[in-house]
C-alpha cells in the first residue's frame, strides 16, 4: 500500500475540520459524520477545542482510497497557532488549502500559500461553503489568480452558488474552451507544449492530464475544486484529485531537505516529531513521521534538537511502544519510511525534535517567530512554582512558546496573539489546576552588536577572579542570522566539558543583551583559555563566561530593533489621502502604490506594534470598504527611547550584583 501524508491548511472558519470529517465519512472510515458545533469531530478531541470550536493542535486521521493510504493532518487555522502549522509542514507530501466561497482569500490564506509555493509543496485548493449565502465562483477564481497563484485550473464549476441547491459540476477536457484554457495554463511551465500551441498543434486530453499531474506534483500548478463539506458536493472530485494528483514522488522527500552540515551522516533512520499529546496518566505521546529507515518498539534512539540560540542538543531514550496510524493500524511493532506513528517512552521529546540523525535539522522557520511577550503570575502566590512548571510543560508541546522565570515577578511567556494567551490560561486551569493572571502583551525586540568588543579574565592568585578559569571572548556582527561560535584556541587547551560549558554559557547569556533583549546576528570567538587542574570545574567556566561576554558586548555596543509587518491595503480612491496620512503617523514605510479612479493599493512595512492601531482606524478612514492584509516580516531599528526589558540572569553587567545572584543560587565558590 502506498502512503501519502497531506495537511489541510486554511484561515480560521474556512471549514478545515468539517472537510476532514467529510473525507473520512465519504471514504467509509467513519460511520457517522461529526460536527464542529456539537464537538463530535474526529480530530478536535481536546476539551478546549470542542468548547471554542477551533483547532488548536495538529491531529492525524487516516483513510484509504484503493491502494493508497492517506494520513490527513488537520492543522489550526487561527494565526495565533501558526507554530502548529510550522511543525506540520516538515512532514507533508502535499497539502489542501481550504478557502471559503463567502469570505474568499484572507490574510492567513495568503501567508500559507506563499509558504507552500516557496516549498514547492504539491497543493490542491478546495473552495468550501458553495451552498452558503454570498458564495462566489467567477469572482473568486479571479481573486485566487491575483492574490494566491497565477497557475491554477478550476476542476469544476458551481451551479446555483450561494443556495442550498448549489452543486459542483466537473469541467471536462472534451469542452473545447476548457481544453484550450488548460493547455494555455500548462504551457506557462512547459516549453514543448507551448511551442506546439504556437505552431497550431492541439494536445490530446491524455497529454493535458499528464501535464496536470506532473506540474501539480512539482508545486507549479494548483488545481481548484469547489464544493461543500456540509453537503458533500465536490468532495468526491477532491478525493479523486488527492489520489491522482498528489502521488508520492520518488526523491521529493530528500530534495526538500537541506544539504547536511559537514560531518553529518544522513544514512540510517531519520524521523521528525511534529506533534505531542498527553496520555491518560500524563505521559508524552509523540507523533513521529519517518523520512528514512525504520524504528521499532524497544529500540534505543538518539533525538536531536535545534535550540533557539542555534546550537544542537542530543537526548538518548528508548521507544517503549509505538502504534502506526492508519485505517487498520496494522502494525504496532515498527515504523517504516513515509509513515506516521504514535510513540511512547520518550519523556524528554519535544515538537520539532528529529530522531536518528541531525541531517536536515536546520531550525530555520517557515513563518516569522512570535513577536509578543506577556508576564504570567499565579492568582494564588503558593502556586508560583506550579505555574512555572506548567508553562514549561506547555512549551514542550510548542517550541515557539519560550518561557523564562523573572525573579520576583512571575514567568515570561512568548506568544503570537491574544487568543493564544486565552487558550493558555484555560489549559493551565483545566489541565494543571492553576489560575493565572496575565499582564497586557508587549512587543519583543532584539539586539544586534554595533561593532567588535573583546574581554578576558585570567586565573588569579590574588582574588581578582573568583573562578578557577581563564576565558577570553570577542563578539562582533555577523552577516548570517543567529549566533555563530568559533574558537581561536586549540580544542585540546581545555577538557571537552569545559569547552562545552563555555559555548553553552555564551548562547544562554546572549538571551539578554545590554538592554535585556536577545542578541542575534553575531559571531563569538573564544580567544583565550586556561585552567588549574584538579581544582577547575565546568561550573567555573559556566559562571565566568557571562561576565567576560557581557563586558565584551558592552564594548561593542548594541542597537535595538523592533519587528515589522509587510502590509497591503486596498482602499477607495476618496479614502487614499486619509489612509496614507494615518500610515505615516504610525511609522509605516510605503514602498509601492498603484490604482485607478475607484480603488488604490498601498504596500510597505509597518512596526508590528502599530498594526492593531491601524486596523482599528481603517473602517472609519475608508468608509468601511478598506481591506487590510499583513504578515510578520523583518525588523527595523528603534527610533526614539530604547525599550528596556527586566533581567533574569543576575545582571553580569554588574559584577557585585551577579556574584550575589550566584551566591543565592548556591553556584558560586
C-alpha positions in Angstrom: 0.0 0.0 0.0 1.3 3.4 -0.9 1.3 6.2 1.7 0.6 9.9 1.3 0.8 12.4 4.1 -1.1 15.6 3.4 -2.1 18.6 5.5 -5.3 20.6 5.5 -4.5 24.3 5.9 -6.7 27.4 5.9 -7.7 30.6 7.7 -9.9 30.2 10.7 -13.5 29.2 10.0 -12.9 28.1 6.4 -14.1 24.6 7.3 -10.9 22.5 7.6 -12.2 20.3 10.3 -15.6 19.8 8.6 -13.8 18.8 5.4 -11.7 16.3 7.3 -14.9 14.7 8.7 -16.4 14.6 5.2 -13.3 12.9 3.8 -13.3 10.3 6.5 -17.1 9.7 6.1 -17.1 9.6 2.3 -14.2 7.1 2.2 -16.0 4.8 4.7 -13.6 5.4 7.6 -16.3 6.6 10.0 -20.0 5.7 10.0 -21.3 9.0 11.5 -20.4 12.5 10.3 -19.1 14.5 13.2 -19.9 18.2 13.7 -17.7 21.1 14.9 -20.8 22.7 16.6 -21.5 19.6 18.7 -17.8 18.8 19.4 -18.1 15.3 17.8 -15.3 15.5 15.2 -12.5 13.0 15.0 -9.6 15.5 15.1 -10.7 18.2 17.6 -10.6 16.0 20.6 -9.3 18.5 23.2 -11.9 19.9 25.6 -10.8 23.5 24.8 -11.0 22.8 21.1 -14.5 21.5 21.4 -15.7 24.4 23.6 -14.2 27.0 21.3 -15.0 25.2 18.0 -11.4 25.8 16.7 -8.4 23.6 16.0 -5.5 24.3 18.4 -3.2 21.3 17.9 -2.4 19.3 14.8 -4.2 16.0 14.7 -3.9 12.9 12.4 -6.6 10.9 10.8 -6.3 8.3 8.0 -8.4 7.0 5.2 -7.8 4.7 2.2 -8.5 5.3 -1.5 -8.0 2.0 -3.2 -4.3 1.0 -2.6 -3.4 4.5 -1.3 -3.4 5.2 2.5 -3.8 8.9 3.1 -2.7 10.3 6.5 -4.5 13.6 6.9 -3.1 16.2 9.3 -5.7 18.8 10.4 -3.8 22.0 11.4 -5.1 25.1 13.2 -6.5 27.9 11.2 -6.1 30.8 13.6 -2.8 32.8 13.1 -2.1 32.6 16.9 -1.4 28.8 16.4 0.8 29.1 13.3 3.6 27.2 15.2 1.5 24.0 14.9 1.3 24.6 11.1 5.1 25.3 11.1 5.9 21.8 12.5 3.4 20.0 10.3 4.9 21.4 7.1 8.1 19.4 7.5 6.3 16.1 7.4 3.9 16.6 4.5 4.0 15.2 0.9 1.2 17.6 -0.2 -1.4 20.0 1.1 -5.0 21.0 0.6 -5.5 24.8 1.1 -9.1 25.5 2.0 -10.9 28.8 1.2 -14.4 29.9 2.0 -16.5 30.7 -1.1 -18.1 33.5 1.0 -15.1 35.1 2.8 -12.7 34.3 -0.1 -8.9 34.9 0.2 -8.0 36.0 3.7 -4.7 37.3 5.1 -3.8 33.9 6.6 -4.6 32.2 3.3 -2.0 34.4 1.6 0.6 33.7 4.2 0.0 29.9 3.9 0.0 29.9 0.1 3.2 31.9 -0.1 4.9 29.4 2.1 3.6 26.3 0.3 4.7 27.8 -3.0 8.2 28.6 -1.7 8.5 25.0 -0.5 7.2 23.7 -3.9 4.8 21.5 -1.9 2.1 20.0 -4.1 -1.1 21.8 -3.2 -4.7 21.4 -4.1 -7.1 24.3 -3.4 -10.6 23.4 -2.1 -13.2 26.3 -2.1 -15.7 25.3 0.6 -19.2 26.6 1.5 -20.6 27.0 -2.0 -24.0 26.5 -0.5 -23.8 29.5 1.8 -25.4 32.8 1.1 -22.9 35.1 -0.6 -20.8 32.3 -2.1 -18.9 33.3 -5.3 -17.4 31.5 -8.2 -16.0 33.5 -11.1 -15.0 36.5 -9.0 -13.3 34.2 -6.5 -11.4 32.4 -9.2 -10.1 35.8 -10.3 -9.1 36.6 -6.7 -7.2 33.3 -6.4 -5.2 34.1 -9.5 -4.5 37.7 -8.4 -3.8 37.0 -4.7 -2.6 33.4 -4.4 -1.2 31.9 -7.6 -1.5 32.6 -11.3 -1.1 29.0 -12.3 -4.5 27.4 -11.3 -7.0 25.2 -13.1 -10.6 25.1 -11.8 -11.5 21.5 -12.0 -15.2 22.1 -11.6 -17.8 24.8 -11.9 -20.6 25.8 -9.4 -24.2 25.9 -10.4 -26.6 27.9 -8.2 -23.8 29.2 -5.9 -25.0 30.7 -2.6 -28.1 28.5 -2.3 -28.8 25.2 -0.6 -29.1 23.6 -4.1 -25.6 24.6 -5.1 -23.8 21.8 -6.9 -20.3 21.4 -8.4 -20.1 20.2 -12.0 -16.9 18.7 -13.3 -15.1 20.6 -16.1 -14.3 18.2 -19.0 -11.4 18.3 -21.4 -14.0 17.4 -24.1 -15.2 21.0 -23.8 -13.1 23.0 -26.3 -13.0 26.1 -24.2 -11.8 24.3 -21.0 -9.3 22.2 -23.1 -7.9 25.5 -24.5 -7.6 27.2 -21.1 -5.8 24.1 -19.6 -3.4 23.9 -22.5 -2.5 27.6 -22.2 -2.0 27.3 -18.4 0.2 24.3 -18.7 2.2 26.0 -21.5 3.4 28.6 -19.0 5.7 25.9 -17.4 6.1 23.6 -20.4 8.1 25.0 -23.3 7.4 21.9 -25.5 3.7 22.2 -25.1 3.8 26.0 -25.6 5.8 25.6 -28.8 3.2 23.2 -30.1 0.4 25.6 -29.3 2.1 28.4 -31.1 2.5 26.1 -34.1 -1.2 25.3 -34.0 -0.9 21.7 -32.6 -3.8 20.6 -30.4 -2.6 18.4 -27.5 -4.6 15.3 -26.6 -6.7 15.1 -23.4 -4.3 12.4 -22.1 -1.3 14.8 -22.7 -3.0 17.5 -20.7 -4.0 15.2 -17.8 -0.3 14.0 -17.6 0.7 17.7 -17.6 -1.6 18.5 -14.8 -0.2 15.6 -12.7 3.4 16.5 -13.4 3.1 20.2 -12.7 0.9 19.7 -9.6 3.4 17.2 -8.2 6.2 19.8 -8.8 4.3 22.5 -7.0 4.0 24.6 -10.1 0.2 24.2 -10.7 -2.7 24.3 -8.3 -6.0 22.5 -9.3 -9.0 24.2 -7.7 -12.0 22.2 -6.5 -15.3 23.9 -5.5 -17.6 22.1 -3.0 -19.2 21.9 0.4 -18.0 19.9 3.3 -21.6 20.0 4.7 -23.5 18.7 1.7 -20.6 16.7 0.2 -20.7 18.5 -3.1 -17.4 18.4 -4.9 -15.7 16.2 -2.2 -15.7 13.1 -4.4 -13.8 15.1 -7.1 -11.3 16.3 -4.4 -10.7 12.7 -3.2 -10.0 11.8 -6.9 -7.6 14.7 -7.0 -5.8 13.6 -3.9 -5.3 10.0 -5.3 -4.4 11.0 -8.8 -2.6 14.4 -8.5 -0.7 14.0 -5.2 1.1 10.7 -5.6 4.3 10.1 -3.6 7.1 11.3 -5.9 10.5 9.4 -5.7 13.2 11.7 -4.5 10.9 14.5 -3.5 11.3 14.0 0.2 15.1 14.0 0.1 15.2 17.0 -2.2 13.1 19.1 0.2 15.7 18.5 2.9 18.7 21.0 3.1 22.2 19.8 2.5 23.7 18.2 5.6 26.2 20.0 7.7 29.8 18.9 7.3 30.4 15.7 9.1 26.7 14.9 9.5 25.6 11.5 8.4 22.3 11.2 6.6 22.2 7.4 6.4 20.2 5.3 8.8 16.8 6.0 10.4 15.6 9.6 10.5 12.2 11.0 11.6 10.6 14.2 12.8 8.3 14.7 15.8 5.6 17.1 14.7 3.0 16.8 17.5 2.8 15.7 21.1 -0.2 14.8 23.2 -0.6 13.6 26.7 -1.9 10.1 27.7 -4.4 9.3 30.4 -1.6 9.2 33.0 0.1 12.3 31.8 2.8 10.5 29.7 4.0 12.1 26.5 2.9 10.5 23.2 4.8 11.8 20.2 3.6 11.8 16.6 6.7 10.7 14.5 7.0 10.9 10.7 9.8 8.7 9.4 11.8 10.1 6.5 14.2 7.2 6.1 14.9 3.8 7.6 12.7 2.4 10.3 12.4 2.2 14.1 10.9 -0.5 16.3 9.4 -0.8 19.7 12.0 -1.3 22.5 14.7 0.3 20.3 17.1 2.8 21.8 17.3 6.1 19.8 19.0 9.5 19.9 17.0 12.6 19.3 18.4 15.9 18.1 17.1 19.4 18.8 17.9 22.8 17.3 17.9 25.2 20.2 16.7 28.8 20.0 20.3 30.0 20.1 21.3 27.9 17.1 23.0 25.0 19.0 22.1 21.4 18.6 21.4 19.2 21.7 21.1 15.5 21.9 19.0 13.2 24.1 19.1 9.4 24.4 16.0 7.3 25.1 14.1 4.1 24.4 10.8 3.7 22.5 8.7 1.5 24.7 5.7 1.2 22.3 4.5 2.5 19.0 1.3 2.4 17.0 1.3 3.1 13.3 -1.5 5.3 12.2 -3.9 4.1 9.5 -7.4 2.8 9.0 -6.5 -0.7 10.2 -3.5 0.1 12.4 -1.9 -3.0 11.0 1.5 -2.8 12.7 2.3 -2.0 16.3 5.9 -3.1 16.2 7.8 -1.0 13.7 7.5 2.2 11.7 8.9 2.4 8.2 9.9 5.4 6.0 6.9 7.5 4.8 4.5 6.6 7.6 3.5 8.1 10.9 3.2 6.5 14.3 2.3 7.4 17.9 5.4 6.7 20.0 5.6 6.2 23.8 8.6 6.1 26.1 10.4 9.4 25.3 9.7 11.7 28.3 12.1 14.5 27.1 11.0 14.6 23.5 9.7 17.9 22.1 7.9 19.0 19.0 10.4 19.6 16.2 12.9 17.1 17.5 14.5 14.8 15.0 15.4 11.2 15.8 18.2 9.1 14.4 20.2 11.9 12.7 20.6 15.6 12.8 20.6 15.7 8.9 18.2 18.3 7.7 17.7 19.8 11.2 18.1 23.5 10.2 15.8 25.1 12.7 15.0 27.8 10.1 11.3 28.6 10.4 8.9 28.9 7.5 6.9 31.6 9.4 8.1 34.6 11.4 8.7 33.9 15.1 6.3 35.2 17.8 6.6 38.9 18.5 4.7 39.3 21.8 5.6 38.7 25.4 3.4 38.5 28.4 4.1 38.0 32.1 2.1 35.3 33.9 1.5 35.4 37.7 -0.4 32.9 39.8 -3.6 34.1 41.3 -2.6 32.4 44.5 1.1 33.0 45.5 1.6 29.5 46.7 1.1 28.2 43.1 4.1 30.1 41.7 6.3 27.1 41.2 3.4 25.0 39.9 2.6 27.8 37.3 6.2 27.9 36.1 6.4 24.1 35.8 3.0 24.0 33.9 4.2 26.7 31.4 7.4 24.8 30.8 5.3 21.7 30.1 3.2 23.6 27.6 6.4 24.9 25.9 7.3 21.2 25.3 4.3 21.0 23.0 5.1 24.2 21.2 8.8 25.1 20.9 8.0 28.6 19.7 6.5 29.4 23.1 9.5 30.3 25.2 9.4 30.8 28.9 11.7 32.3 31.4 11.5 33.0 35.1 11.5 36.7 36.1 12.7 36.9 39.7 10.1 38.3 42.0 7.7 38.9 39.0 6.4 35.6 37.6 7.0 33.7 34.3 7.5 35.4 31.0 5.8 33.7 28.1 6.5 34.5 24.4 3.4 34.0 22.1 1.7 35.0 18.9 -1.5 36.7 20.0 -4.3 37.2 22.5 -6.4 34.2 21.5 -3.3 32.0 22.2 -3.0 33.7 25.6 -6.6 32.9 26.4 -6.1 29.3 25.4 -3.0 29.0 27.6 -5.0 30.4 30.6 -7.7 27.8 30.0 -5.2 25.0 29.6 -3.4 26.0 32.8 -6.7 25.9 34.8 -8.2 22.7 33.3 -5.1 20.6 32.9 -3.0 21.8 35.8 -5.4 23.4 38.2 -3.5 26.7 38.2 -5.3 30.0 37.9 -3.0 32.6 36.2 -3.2 36.3 35.7 -1.6 37.7 32.5 -0.3 41.2 32.1 -1.0 43.1 28.8 1.1 41.8 26.0 4.1 43.8 24.8 6.3 43.7 21.7 9.5 41.6 21.7 12.6 43.5 20.5 16.0 42.2 19.5 19.6 43.5 19.8 22.4 43.4 17.3 26.1 44.3 18.1 27.3 47.6 16.5 31.0 46.8 16.4 33.5 44.4 17.8 34.3 44.0 21.5 36.8 41.8 23.4 37.4 41.0 27.0 39.1 38.3 29.1 39.8 37.2 32.7 42.7 35.0 33.9 43.0 32.8 36.8 44.3 35.0 39.6 46.2 34.1 42.8 45.2 37.4 44.3 41.4 37.1 44.3 40.7 39.3 41.3 38.9 36.4 39.6 36.6 34.4 41.8 36.7 31.4 39.4 39.5 28.9 38.6 39.2 29.6 34.9 40.7 31.7 32.2 38.2 32.9 29.5 38.7 35.4 26.6 36.0 36.2 24.2 35.4 38.5 21.2 32.0 39.4 19.8 31.3 41.1 16.5 28.5 41.4 14.0 27.9 38.5 11.6 26.2 38.5 8.2 24.1 35.5 8.8 21.2 35.0 11.3 21.6 33.6 14.8 24.7 33.1 16.8 28.0 31.7 15.5 30.5 30.3 18.0 34.1 30.0 16.9 37.5 29.1 18.5 40.9 30.6 18.1 42.3 28.2 20.7 43.2 24.6 20.3 40.4 22.2 21.4 43.0 20.4 23.5 43.6 23.5 25.5 40.8 22.6 27.8 39.0 19.3 28.7 36.0 18.9 26.5 33.3 19.5 29.2 35.0 22.9 29.9 34.7 23.9 26.2 31.1 22.8 26.2 30.4 24.8 29.3 31.7 28.0 27.7 29.7 27.6 24.5 26.5 26.8 26.4 27.0 29.8 28.6 27.7 32.0 25.6 24.4 31.1 23.9 22.5 31.4 27.2 24.0 34.7 28.1 23.1 36.3 24.7 19.4 35.7 25.6 19.7 39.0 27.3 21.8 41.8 25.9 22.7 45.3 27.1 19.0 46.3 27.2 17.7 42.9 28.2 16.6 41.7 24.7 18.0 38.6 22.9 21.2 39.3 20.9 21.3 37.9 17.4 23.3 38.0 14.1 26.6 37.9 15.8 29.8 35.8 16.0 31.5 35.0 19.3 35.1 33.8 19.2 36.9 32.1 22.1 40.3 33.7 22.2 41.9 32.6 25.4 41.6 29.7 27.8 43.3 28.3 30.9 42.5 26.1 33.9 44.1 24.8 37.1 43.9 21.0 37.4 42.4 19.4 39.5 40.7 22.5 41.0 38.9 23.9 38.0 35.4 22.7 37.2 33.0 23.2 34.3 31.0 25.4 36.7 33.9 27.8 36.9 33.8 28.3 33.1 30.0 28.4 33.0 29.8 31.1 35.7 32.7 33.2 34.5 31.7 33.3 30.8 28.7 35.7 31.3 30.9 38.3 33.0 33.5 38.2 30.2 31.0 38.1 27.4 28.9 41.0 28.6 31.9 43.1 29.1 32.9 42.4 25.5 29.3 43.2 24.4 29.3 46.4 26.3 32.5 47.5 24.5 30.9 46.5 21.1 27.6 48.2 21.9 24.2 47.1 20.6 21.3 48.6 18.8 17.7 47.6 19.4 15.4 46.5 16.6 11.6 46.1 16.6 9.6 43.5 14.5 7.7 44.8 11.4 4.8 43.6 9.3 4.7 43.7 5.5 1.3 45.1 4.6 -1.0 45.6 1.7 -4.1 47.8 2.0 -6.9 48.4 -0.6 -9.0 51.5 -0.2 -11.5 53.5 -2.3 -9.8 56.4 -4.0 -11.6 59.1 -1.9 -10.0 57.5 1.3 -6.5 57.3 -0.1 -5.3 60.6 1.5 -6.6 59.8 5.0 -5.2 56.3 4.9 -1.8 57.4 3.7 -1.6 60.1 6.5 -2.6 57.5 9.2 0.1 55.1 8.0 2.7 57.8 8.0 1.7 58.8 11.5 2.2 55.2 12.7 5.7 55.0 11.2 4.8 52.9 8.1 7.1 53.0 5.1 5.0 52.9 1.9 7.1 51.3 -0.8 4.6 50.9 -3.6 1.2 52.4 -4.6 -1.0 51.8 -7.6 -4.6 52.2 -8.5 -7.3 53.8 -10.7 -10.3 56.1 -10.3 -12.0 53.7 -7.9 -9.5 51.7 -5.8 -5.9 52.2 -4.7 -3.5 49.7 -3.2 -0.6 50.5 -0.9 2.3 48.2 0.0 5.1 48.6 2.5 6.1 47.8 6.1 4.9 49.0 9.5 6.0 48.3 13.1 4.2 45.3 14.4 3.0 47.1 17.5 1.2 49.6 15.3 -0.9 47.0 13.3 -3.8 46.8 15.8 -4.0 50.6 15.9 -4.2 50.9 12.1 -6.8 48.1 11.8 -8.9 50.0 14.4 -8.9 53.2 12.3 -9.2 51.7 8.8 -13.0 51.3 8.7 -13.6 54.9 9.5 -10.9 56.1 7.1 -12.2 54.1 4.2 -16.0 54.2 4.8 -15.9 50.6 5.8 -14.6 49.5 2.4 -10.8 49.1 3.2 -9.2 45.7 3.1 -6.0 45.1 5.1 -3.5 42.3 4.9 -0.3 42.0 6.8 2.2 39.4 7.9 5.3 39.5 10.1 8.3 40.4 8.0 11.8 41.6 9.1 12.6 44.4 11.6 13.8 47.9 11.8 16.0 49.9 14.2 14.1 51.5 17.0 13.9 55.3 16.8 13.4 57.3 20.0 13.8 56.0 23.5 15.2 52.5 23.6 12.9 50.0 25.3 14.5 48.0 28.2 13.4 44.6 29.5 13.9 43.5 33.1 16.8 41.0 33.5 16.5 37.5 34.9 20.2 36.5 34.6 21.6 38.2 37.7 22.9 41.0 35.6 26.5 40.1 34.6 27.0 43.7 33.6 27.4 44.4 37.3 29.9 42.1 38.9 28.8 42.5 42.5 25.1 42.0 41.7 26.0 39.0 39.5 28.1 37.3 42.3 25.3 37.9 44.8 22.9 36.2 42.3 25.2 33.2 42.1 25.5 33.0 45.8 21.7 32.9 46.2 21.6 30.1 43.7 24.4 28.3 45.5 26.6 28.1 42.4 29.4 30.4 43.4 32.6 29.0 45.0 
